[in-house]
Structures are given as C-alpha cells and as structure tokens.
Amino acid sequence: MRNFFLIRFAALIMAGGLSFLAAQKPVPAPPAQTAPARRGRGPALPTGPTPRLPDGTPDLSGVWMGGGSNSGDITKGLKPGEEVVMLPSAEKLMKGRKSQDDPQANCLPFGVPRGAPYPWRIVQTPTHTAATHIFILYEGNIHSFRQIFMNAKHPEDPDPTWYGHSIGHWEKDTLVVDTVGFNDKFWFDYLGHPHTEQLHTIERYTRTDLGNMTIEVTIIDPGAYAKPFTTAGKARLQPGEEILEYICQENNIDLQHVNAPAQLP
C-alpha cells in the first residue's frame, strides 16, 4: 500500500507542480479484534472501543492515513451545508497562481488543513497522566512536525510560521486544537486557494472507535474569505505501520516546464 501512495504522490508532483520524539509506551488498550479480511489494498481495520489513557481522555496515538480536507480542491471536502466565499483580492491571487509555484511541489510544508498521501503519527506525552504536549509527525514532504500545547495560551504576538502556534484542550472525547500565527505562504490545495496571516483554524479530532477518527477543521480568515467554513474528513489507523524517512527532492528541474495555471493533477 505504501508503494502505491509513493508512486501516486510522485506522479502528482510531476503533473501538478510537481527519534528525539519517541512515544512513551502506551497504556494497554482493550484487546482489538481484527475485522474479516476485505478486498482491496491494505489490511482490514482493527475493531473495538476507543482506547483511553489513565486520566480517561481518548488515546489518539498511532499511525494514521487521511485528513480533514480535500488536498486537490478544498471546496470538495466541506462539511455539508458549508461554502467557500472568497474576497475579490483572494480570488485574484488564486487565478494568477501557477502549479510550479505550489509550495508543496517545492518541498515546503503543506500547512493546515492540507495533507498528503502519506501516513502521519500522533504522539501524546506524558501518557501516565494528563498530556502536556501532543505532537503530529509527518512522513511526507520535509518530514515536518507540529506541536500542540495542551491547556496553554497563545503568545501575544506569535512569529508567523508554516504550522502556526497551536493550543489544545478536550471537549468530552474530542481534542480541540486552536491555531493562530500562520504565515501566508502555503496553499490550501492544488488549485491555490490562498489565505492571509489572519488565518485562524479550529481542528476537532474525535477517535470514534479503535480504527477510525473524524477530523473537522474550521477556517477563519477575514483577510481572504467573507465567512468561516469547515472541512470534514476521516483518518484510519494503520496497524503495524511506521512512518518512514522521506526526502523531498529540492531543485526540481521539471517545475520550469509546469508553467500552467494552478490546477488539479
């Protein structure tokens, strides 16, 4: 399955524009039952209840595939009833973009909520008591990571970064991640939907059972969009998998030939 995604992502790059963090030993979860073998690529998902840590919060740790938006066109990954309404300045910027300028095609971080067809890992620490930090480790692009500070506050004037400054808290069984302090460099999708440094995201991670997690991301950016909108997606646990070292090739000489408007691969 990994080879399938590696080959597919390599094709997307060409056509579209192209452990210091070791998790502590997790608390044993209820015995998992493997679902009957199913047709198609990849192993069957494990079944069972949502695992929990000693403090009662859900254990989100593990290797996952999937995400909270449509990386090709963010408008195709919206929560039902939502719509994307761009301001004229944002629409003009998007129409002028070329695939060769896509930061992701140039080996740069993909920001929030855009993803890639590679696995990613959640690490919660500590695990014997309430987590103070949650990390998201990405295999794709530049092997980047996010850190979520639990029950903390944003700095008054955060330095703009690719993944912003994230703080988290629990609302029942849902991890809510509030992020500000983004730069304006990454694209939301292959079509080049933009954002400004006013971007504010609210992510909601809910592990519905042992093998599945729902992810909703609310986009708030009054500098580029007339109103907030929310994407919805799902991630699936990858039992027995590990994230691997992946090197995104710099100086992609093919980008000069991809001189078309931003578009789907």
N, C-alpha and C positions, 0 to 999 in steps of 0.2 A: 504494500500500500504506500509506503514511504517513497519508493521509486516512482510510483505513479504521480504523486504530487510534485516530486522534484522535477520530473520531466515536464509536467504541465506548467510549473512555475517558470522553468527555463524558457518554455515557449512563450509565456506571457511577457517575459522581459524583452525577448527579441521582437515580438509583434506589437506589443503595447507600449513600448518605450524602453521597452526593453524586451574543585568548586569552592569559591570562597563563600557561596551561599548554599550550603548543603542543608536540606531539611532535617530537622530532628526526627528521630524515629517516631512515626505516628502512633497514636493510641490505637490499639486493635479495634477494628470496626466489626460490626456483626458479620458473621460468615456470609460470603457472597455466593449466590447461585448463578451459574452461567446459563444464559438462555440457550435454547436449542440452536444448533448450527443453522445459519441462514445463507441464502445465496448472495453472491456479490463479493466485492473485495472487503478484506478486513475481518477481524474476529467478531463474534457476537458480543454485544454489550453485557456486562455483568448486571444482574438484577438484585434488588434488595433495598432496604431503607437507607435514608441519608445518614452517613456516618457523622458522629459528633465528637467533640473534644471534651475533656473533663469539666469545663465550665458550662457545657450544654450548648455552645454555639456549633453550627454546622462545620464540618471539616471539608474545606474546599480543595485541599491539597491533591495533587495528582497531575498527570499529563493529559491535556485536553486538545481537541480539534474543534474548530468552529469559532464563531464570534457573534458580535452584536450588530453587524451591519452588512450590507452588500458592497464588497470591495470594488465591483465593477461600476455600479451606479447606486449611490446611497438612497435614491428615491425608490428603488425597488426593494429595500429592506425595511420599510417603515412599519411601525405598529399600525394596525387597522384604524382608519379614521384620521391619520396624520397626513400632513402635506408639507412640502418644502417650498417656501416662498422667498426667493432671493431678492435682495435690493438691486436696483439698476447697476450700481457700481460693482457688485459681486458678479452679476450676470455678464457684464462687460469683461471683467477679468477672466472669467471662466471661458468665454468664447475666444479669447486671444491666446489660450494656452495650447502648447504642443506636447505630444506624447513624450518627446525626447527630454522635456524639462520636468517630467514627473519625478519628484524627489525619490520615490521608492525605486524607480528604474535606475537611479543614480546611487543606489546603495545607502540611502539615508533612511532614518526611522520613519515608520508609517503613521505615528501619532494615534489619536483616539477619534473615532472608533474603528478606523480601517484596520483590516487584518491581512493575513497572508495564508496560503495553503500549507502551512507548516504547523507542527504541534507547539504548544506552549505549556509552561508549568506554573502552578500556583504553589507558593511556599508560605506557610504561616509559622511565625515564631514569636514567643515560645509556644509549645504545644501542651505543656503541663498546667498552664494557667491561661488567662485571657491574653490573646495575641496583642503585641505592641506594634508589630510590623507585618504586613503582607507583601510579598514580592511576586511579580509576574515576570517570568524569564521567557524570552522569545528565542526560538531557534532561527527564524527567518531573518533576512537582511543582514544587519550587522551584529547579530547575537546581542540585542539590546535588552534592557530590563526596566521595570517600573517598581517604585517603592511606594507603598501606601502606609501612611502614618495613622494608626488607629487612635480614635478619640483625641485628636490633636486639633490645632488651629492652623490656618494658612498664615504665612508671613504677610506683613502689611504690604510689601512691595516685592513680590517674588520675581526673580530673574526669568525672563521668557525662555522656555525650553521646549523640546520636541514632545515630551510627555507631561509637561506641567507639574504642578505641585498637588499631590493627592492626599486627602484625608478620608478616613473611613469610619463607619460605625454600623452596628447591627440594628435592623428593624425587624424584630422577631427572627425569622430564619433567612432574611435577605441581607447581604452585605451591600451597603450603600457607599459608593465612592464619589466624593465631590472633588473636582479638579479645576484649578484655575492656573494662570501663569503660563499659558501656551505661547509659543512663537506663532508666526503666521505663515510658516514655510511649508508644512505638509499639506497634501491634498486629501480630501475625504474619500476619493475614489479615482478610477482611471479616467473619468470624464473631466476631472479637475475641479469639482465643487470646492470652492475656497472657504476660508474663514479669516478672522482677524485676531489680534491679540486680546480682544474682548471675549473670546471663546470661553465658555463655562460648560463643563459636562457633568452630568449626574448619571452614574452607572449603577445598575441594580443586578447583582449576581444572586441567583437562587438555585441551589442544588436540589432539584425536585426529587431525586432518588439517587441510588448509588452510581448510576451510569450517565445521568443527564443533568444539565444545568441550563437554565434560561438566563439570557442577558439582555437587558434593556438599557439603552443609552439615550438620555435626553440632551439635545444640542441647544444651547442658548448662546446666541451671538448677535446682538443688536447691530453690530457693525457690518454684517453681511446678510442677515435674514430678518424678515419682517416679524416673525414669531418663532418661538421654540418648536422643535419637532423631536419625535422619539423613534428610534430604530428598535427592532426586536429580532432576536436570533437565538440560536441554541448551540450549545457545545456538548460534545460527547467525550466521555472518559476513554482513554486509550490504555487499557490494562496491559502491563508488561512492557510498555514503551518508555523510551527515554529521549529527551531532546539531544540532538547530535550537534557537533561543530559544523557550522555552515559559514562559508566565506562568500560574500557578495563581491563579485569582481569589479574592481574600480577601473576607471578609464575604459568604459565600454565603447569600443570604436564603432560599434554598429549604430549607436544613437544618432550620429550625424546623418544617417540615412533614413531615420524615422522622423521625417520632417512634416508630419501630418498633424491636423488639429487633434486635441485630446479626444480619445475615443476608446470604445471597448476593444479588447484584443480580438 
